[in-house]
């Protein structure tokens, strides 16, 4: 089974994230880049399916040159090879442009199953899996907390507000997973060393037959019009209890329309 895992490098949520003043896009150099947390669960699920059914796991990542750090971690976890979709023309692509670029790369790579995290911690749109499935003409099975493959059939338990739904489709398919699906493994020392020798293919816009007029900041359907740095947090209100602390607290909450 040919499994492709989409992995994204995102700014570390523990650091301050900024937008660039020149084009209002995310400043990826202002913070440390890390693997999108939910994508680690996607990599782990792909590796488990490979261990159960055989095949190969390919990591696909779209991003700047520094995204190779994220790719190498996924390879160290156990993925077999990687494809880095990297081209200056892709900078500033919104969800629609990103889905077009990645879908074109997937068509070139070939796949039986595409797995990705349900959302990224920088954009949090949660739309990419559905967009990819539509562009690829493949069934989508989103928010999966359990995945089973039997022959050409794939079944998932899809998280809902009331529990989960059992959803079934035929391969090839696109699946997005939630954090409850597994516990990602840590890369071993052997895995880290072997990752340095695993093949990483770099594809540009022309290599993947990506339409240049559908990607990039100039062709994005969404736009950041303006932004401002958040003001420093004001000092909190301290209430000294002199026997009437409860009343003072209630009065403060009422003034803020919390009660």
C-alpha positions in Angstrom: 0.0 0.0 0.0 1.3 3.4 -1.0 0.7 5.8 1.8 1.4 9.5 1.6 1.4 11.6 4.7 1.1 15.4 4.4 3.3 17.1 7.0 3.6 20.9 7.7 6.2 22.9 9.5 4.6 25.5 11.8 5.9 28.1 14.2 6.4 26.8 17.7 3.3 27.8 19.7 5.5 28.4 22.8 7.1 31.3 21.0 5.8 34.6 19.8 4.4 34.5 16.3 4.4 37.5 14.0 3.3 38.7 10.6 5.7 40.2 8.1 5.2 43.9 7.6 5.9 43.8 3.8 3.2 41.3 2.7 1.3 40.5 5.9 2.1 36.8 5.7 3.3 34.7 8.6 6.9 35.4 9.5 8.3 31.9 9.6 11.8 33.2 10.5 10.6 34.9 13.7 9.9 31.7 15.5 11.3 28.2 15.7 9.8 25.8 13.2 8.3 22.5 14.5 6.3 19.6 13.1 2.6 20.4 13.2 1.5 18.4 16.2 -1.5 16.7 14.6 0.7 15.6 11.6 2.8 13.5 14.0 -0.3 11.4 14.7 -0.8 11.1 10.9 2.8 9.8 10.5 2.3 7.4 13.3 -0.9 6.0 11.8 0.7 5.6 8.4 3.6 3.7 10.0 1.1 1.4 11.8 -0.8 0.7 8.6 2.4 -0.1 6.8 3.5 -2.5 9.6 0.1 -4.2 9.4 -0.3 -4.3 5.6 3.1 -3.7 4.1 3.9 -1.0 1.5 5.7 2.3 1.7 5.2 5.6 3.5 6.1 8.9 1.7 6.2 12.2 3.5 4.9 15.2 1.5 5.6 18.7 2.8 5.0 22.1 1.2 7.1 24.9 2.6 10.3 26.9 2.6 13.8 25.5 2.7 13.8 25.1 6.5 10.9 22.7 6.2 13.5 20.0 5.6 13.9 19.9 9.4 10.3 18.7 9.7 10.7 16.3 6.8 13.8 14.7 8.5 11.9 14.2 11.7 9.1 12.3 9.9 11.8 10.2 8.2 13.4 9.5 11.5 10.1 8.3 12.9 10.2 5.6 10.1 8.8 7.0 6.9 10.6 5.6 3.8 11.1 8.7 1.7 9.9 12.3 1.2 8.9 14.9 -1.3 9.5 18.6 -0.6 7.2 20.9 -2.5 9.4 24.1 -2.5 9.1 27.1 -4.8 9.1 30.8 -4.2 6.0 31.0 -6.4 4.1 29.1 -3.6 4.7 31.8 -1.0 1.5 33.3 0.4 -0.8 30.6 -1.0 -4.1 30.3 0.9 -6.0 27.1 1.6 -7.3 26.9 -2.0 -3.9 27.5 -3.5 -2.2 25.1 -1.1 -4.8 22.3 -1.9 -4.2 22.8 -5.6 -0.4 22.5 -5.3 -0.5 19.5 -3.0 -3.1 17.7 -5.1 -0.9 18.1 -8.1 2.1 16.8 -6.3 0.0 13.8 -5.1 -1.0 13.0 -8.6 2.6 13.0 -9.6 3.7 10.8 -6.6 0.7 8.4 -6.8 -1.1 7.1 -3.7 -3.5 4.5 -2.3 -4.1 6.5 0.9 -3.4 10.1 1.9 -3.3 10.9 5.6 -3.0 14.2 7.3 -3.7 15.9 10.6 -7.2 17.4 11.0 -5.8 21.0 11.2 -2.6 22.9 11.5 -1.7 25.1 14.6 -0.8 28.1 12.5 -3.9 28.5 10.2 -6.4 26.2 11.9 -8.7 26.1 8.9 -9.3 22.3 9.0 -10.3 22.4 5.3 -7.3 20.9 3.5 -8.4 17.2 3.7 -11.8 18.0 2.2 -10.2 20.2 -0.5 -7.7 17.6 -1.4 -10.4 14.9 -1.7 -12.4 17.1 -4.0 -9.5 17.9 -6.2 -8.4 14.3 -6.4 -11.8 12.8 -6.9 -11.3 10.6 -3.9 -13.6 9.9 -0.9 -12.8 11.9 2.3 -12.9 10.4 5.8 -12.2 13.2 8.2 -11.7 13.5 12.0 -10.8 9.8 12.3 -10.0 8.4 15.7 -9.6 4.9 14.3 -8.6 3.6 10.9 -8.9 0.0 9.5 -7.9 -1.2 6.1 -9.1 -4.5 4.6 -8.2 -5.1 1.0 -9.5 -2.0 -0.9 -11.9 -1.1 1.9 -11.1 1.5 4.5 -13.2 2.1 7.6 -12.9 4.9 10.2 -14.5 6.0 13.4 -15.2 9.7 12.8 -15.4 11.9 15.9 -18.7 13.7 16.4 -20.3 15.8 19.1 -22.3 12.8 20.2 -19.6 10.1 20.0 -18.5 8.8 16.6 -19.8 7.6 13.2 -18.6 4.5 11.4 -17.6 5.6 7.9 -16.5 3.2 5.1 -15.1 3.9 1.6 -12.9 2.4 -1.1 -9.3 3.2 -1.7 -7.8 5.4 -2.9 -9.0 7.8 -0.2 -8.0 10.9 1.9 -8.1 10.6 5.7 -7.5 13.2 8.4 -6.9 12.1 12.0 -7.4 13.5 15.5 -5.0 13.3 18.4 -7.0 10.5 20.1 -6.1 8.0 17.3 -2.7 6.9 18.7 0.5 7.9 20.5 3.3 9.0 18.1 6.6 7.2 18.6 9.8 9.1 19.4 12.6 8.9 16.7 15.3 6.4 17.8 19.0 7.2 17.4 19.1 4.6 14.7 16.1 6.3 13.0 17.7 9.7 13.2 20.9 8.5 11.6 19.1 6.5 8.9 16.9 9.5 8.1 20.0 11.3 6.8 20.3 8.8 4.0 16.7 8.5 3.0 15.8 10.1 -0.4 14.1 13.6 -0.4 12.9 14.7 -3.8 12.3 18.5 -4.3 9.5 19.6 -6.6 8.9 23.1 -7.9 5.8 24.5 -9.5 6.7 23.3 -13.0 7.8 19.9 -11.9 4.4 19.1 -10.4 2.4 20.7 -13.2 1.1 23.3 -10.8 -0.8 26.2 -12.4 1.1 29.3 -11.4 -2.0 31.5 -11.6 -3.7 29.4 -8.8 -1.0 29.7 -6.2 1.0 32.4 -4.4 0.0 35.5 -2.5 -1.2 37.4 -5.6 -3.7 34.7 -6.5 -5.0 34.0 -3.0 -8.8 34.3 -2.5 -8.3 35.5 1.1 -6.3 38.6 2.2 -5.0 40.1 5.4 -6.0 43.7 5.0 -4.3 45.1 8.1 -2.9 44.0 11.5 -1.5 45.5 14.6 0.5 44.2 17.5 -1.6 43.3 20.5 -1.2 45.9 23.3 0.6 44.8 26.5 -1.7 43.1 29.0 -2.9 45.5 31.6 -2.3 44.8 35.3 -5.1 42.8 36.9 -7.5 44.2 39.5 -6.6 43.2 43.0 -9.5 43.0 45.5 -8.5 43.1 49.2 -10.8 41.1 51.3 -11.9 43.1 54.4 -14.9 41.1 55.0 -16.6 42.3 51.9 -14.4 40.5 49.3 -17.3 38.5 47.9 -19.4 41.6 47.2 -16.5 43.4 45.7 -15.8 40.5 43.4 -19.4 40.3 42.3 -19.4 44.1 41.7 -16.3 43.8 39.5 -17.8 40.9 37.5 -21.0 42.8 37.1 -19.2 45.8 35.7 -17.5 43.6 33.1 -20.9 42.0 32.3 -19.8 38.6 33.2 -22.8 38.2 35.5 
